[in-house]
């Protein structure tokens, strides 16, 4: 966990700018982190980083056009040194919980630095920064935390305030994510980030104005109804894919689901749900696009997926990494069969 001093430093960085630019990951943890900071600051611009979870030369134009006085990077595993160097005159604050990276010219906050076993998600960290000023946004923090497969002191407090949405009896993050009334809020949050960037950012803008989880769940306002209609369309695609994935289950320890979808990726959400349904499996959900297999991998303890993935990538045209029980990988399509065979051997 970050220290009280570090949380105070981050709050000062938020207060000490007038035109911040926020880069955030395209999942519920990244979105919630942005929403928490934006709703506190009420200034700035958000940029949802899709496809590749890194900040690099792709975003030079965005920075130049917006001309921020400070850049915040939230829940993104990789930032290129070239990006930092290109905008050396602009202060950069990077908050993350993936494997630490050393860069020059950036203020970096990561709980892994003090404790290699601490992967506290960024939405929890961001809420700790602003909670004294916006305690009502605890539901947004809970959305990101549960979406990142975690339960923390923040979700415990949320459960006390909203026992109808997250009963105190739920003590496992996967149950909160799939078997609680609040799970629908998390799913809506994730699915609003699917599709074309322009439509995604329209939904994100609307989310900055949603006042409560009940407004979102019940569609009590026109803005909430708009988001629910978008969610329903996306959810239909997902449910069809889930039905297909379940049919791929066999006696093998490795569950592989391949699919092709040009407009939307469901690899993360689908791999999470399949792991919940089949906790004894090692899950690979692979989306075929542009000659590559974009993979989301999941497993349960005691297997360390990072080590197995490292072995499986030997001699493979591809890359990957992540957490102990959740990883991502991108494999060139001709190498995918070899990759899965090597992974199957590694998990044995």
N, C-alpha and C positions, 0 to 999 in steps of 0.2 A: 504494500500500500504506500502511496505517496504520503509525505509528512504534512502536518498542518502548515508548516512554513511554505512548502511547495504549493499547496492549495491557495494560500494567500498570494504567492507570487503570480500564479495563473490569473487570479481575480484581478490583480493589479494590471496585468497585461491586457485583460479585457477592458478595464476602465480607462486605460491609457491609450486609447485609439478612437478614431472617429469614423473610419472607413475600412473595417476589417473584411478580409476575404477568407471564407471558410471552405476548405477542402474536406470532404467526408466520404467514408466508404459507403457503398451502396447495399447496406443491410440495416437491420433494425438498430444495431449498436451504433453504427455510424450516423444514421439519421437522427436517432435520439440525442446523440452527443451534440450535433449541430443545433437541433431544436432547443435544447437546454441553454446553450450559449446565445443563440439568436433571440430567444424570448426574454432573456435577461438584458441583452445589449440593445435590442430593438434597432440595430443598425447593421449594415453590411450586406454581403452577398454570399450565397451558398453555391458550391460546385460539387455535384455528386460525381465521384470518380467511379466510372463503370468499366467493365471489361478487365482491366489490369489494375490491381490495387496498389498503384504507385503514382507518385507525383514526379513528372519529368518534363521533357521539352514539349510534350503535347499541350501543356497548359501555359506556355510562354505568352501566347496571344491573349488568353483570358486575363492574365495579370496585367499586361500592358494596356489593354482596353479599359479595365476597371480602375487601375491605378490606386491600389489599396495603400493604406499607411501601416498595415500589419497583416500578416498571413498566419492563419491557424490551420493546422493539419491534424485531423481527428480520425483515429482508428484506421490508419493506413500504414501498412507494414514497410513500405519502401519509399524513400525520397532520394532522388538522385542529387549528388553533390553539384552537378552542373546546374540544376534548378536553383539551388541556394546561391551559387556563385553568380548566376545571371541577374539575380535581384538582391545583391549584397546590401543595397541601401535600405531594404525593407526588412524589418524584424520578423523572424519566423518563430512561431511557437508550435511545437509538435508534441502531441499527446498520443501515446500508443501503448499497446500491451503485448505486442508480438516480440520476437527475438530482437534484442537491442542492436542498433546500428550506430556507428560512430560517424558523425559528420561535423564539419566545421561551420560556424556561423549560424547555428540554430539553437534555440532553447528547447531542450529535449526532456520530456517527462515520461518515464516508463517504470512501473512497479517492478519489472524484471531486474532492474539494475540493483536494487537493494536486496531482492529475494528472487532468485531464478525460478522458484516454484510459484511465484505470485503472478497470476494472469488476470487479475481483476480488470473487468472490461472498462472501456473508455466512458461509456454512459454513466457508470457508477462514479468514476473519477470526476466527470464534468458536473454531476449533481452535487458532489461534495464541495465543489468550488462555489456554486451559486445557491445552495439550499437555504441559507439564512435569508436570502432575498426573495426566492421564489419557491417556497415549500410546496405550493399547490401543484408544481410540475413533477411531483414524485411519480405520478403515473407514467410520464414520459420516460423517466429514468428506468422504471420497472419494465417498460416495454423493451428497451435496449438490453437490459441485464438478462431478462428471461430469454429474449431472442438470441443472446449469445451463450445460452445453455448454462446460466449461472443463477444461483440464489445468494443474496448478500444481505447485509444489515439493512440496506435500503428496501429490498423486497419484503423483508420482515416488517418494516415500518409500514410499507404500503398495504400489506395484508391486514394490519391492525385498522387502517383507515378504510379499506375496501374489502372486508371479509367476504362479501358476496361475490367478488370477482376473483379473489385469490384466498381461499380458505386456509386457515392456519394449519390444517391437517396435511397440506401439500408441503412435503419437505424434500422433494427431488426436483431439480430444474426441468427434467424431461416431462414430468407430470404437469408442471406449471405451463410448459410450452405446448402440450398436446391435450391435456385433460382438465384444464381449468376454464371457467368462463372467460378469464382474461386472455386466454390463448388466441381468441379471435382478434383482439386488438393487436397482438404481435403479428399475426398473419396479415392483417390489413396493412400494417406498417411496412412489412417486407414487400408485399405485392404492389404497393403504390410506387415502388421503385423500379418496377418492370416496364419495359417498352422504350419508346423514343425519349430522348433526353428532354425535349421541350415539354412533353406531356408530364414527365416525371417531375420536373421542377415546378410545373403548375400545381401539381398535387402537394409537393413539399411546401409551397407558399401557403396553400390552404391549411396544411397541418400546423403551420405557425400560429394559426388563429383558432384552432379547436381548443375549447376550454376545459373539457373533461372527457374521460373515457366513455361516460354515458352518452354524451353528445355524439360520439363517433359510433358507438354500438347501436344506438337507437335511431340515428338519423334524424335528430330533432331539429336540425337546421338545414337550409338549402346547401350550405357548403359541405356538411357531413354527408348529405344524400349524394352529392356529386362524387365524393370519394368512395362511397359504398357501391355505386354503380360501376365505377372503374374496377373496384375490387372483385365484384361478382363476375365480370367478364374475364378477368385474369384467373380467378379461382376455377372457373369451368375448364380452362386449359390444364390447370394443375391437377385437378381431380381425375381427368382423363389419363394423364401421364402416370399418376399414382396407381390407377387401376391396372395399367399396362405393367408397371414395375412389379407389382405384387405377383403377377403371373410368371415372373422370371425367377422366383424363389425356387431353389433346389436343395439337395443335401450338401452341396459344397459349402465350405466355410466362407468362401468369397462370393458375394452377391454383386453381379455386374449388370448395370442397367445402361444401355446405350440409347440415345435418342437424338433426333435432329430437330432443332427449332431455331429459325433464323432471327426472330424478333425478341424472344424472351428466354432467359436462362432460369431454370428451376433446380440446378444441381445442388445448391446448398440446402434449400428447403426440403427437397426430396430425400437427400442423403440423411438429413436429421430425422425425418419421420420414419424412414426405413430402419434406421438404427433403433429408434424407440420401439418399433414393432418387432424387430428381429435383433435383440441385443447381443446374441451370440455370433452374429455375422460380422465380417469385415465388408463394408459397403463401398462400392465405387459407382458413382453416377457420372457418366461421361456424355457430354454434349458435343456432337460433331458440328464443326463450323470452320470453314475456310481451310480445310486440310489438316485441322488439328482436333484433338480430343481434349476438351476442357473438363477436367475431372474434379469432383468433390469426394473426398474419402473420409470415412468415419469408422470408428471402432470403439470397443469398450475395454476397460482395464482387464488384465494387466498389460496388454500389448501396447508398446510404444510405437505409434504409427509413423513417427518421424524417422526412426531407425529403419523400419521396414521399407519406407518409401525411398530412403537413401540407397538401400540395397537394390531395390527394383529399378532405379534410374540408371544403374551402371550400364554404359554402352548404349544408352537410349538418347534419341534426339528429343529432348524435352527437359523440363525443370519442374520443381515443386518444393513444398515445405509447409510449415504451419505449426499447429499445436500438437500436444502429445496424443490426443484422441481425435483430432480433426485437422485434415490437411487439404491442400489444393495442389493440383498439378496440371500441366499443359503438355501433351504428348503429340508429336507428329503422327498422323493417322497410320502410316505404314509400320510404325514401331509399337502400336498400341497392343497388339496381341502378345508380342514379346514382353512388353511392360507388365501386362496382367499375369503372364506365366511366372515372371521373376518375382512379382509381388506375392503370388500364391505360394512360391517356395519360401519367401522371406517370412511369411506369417506362420509357417509350420515350425 
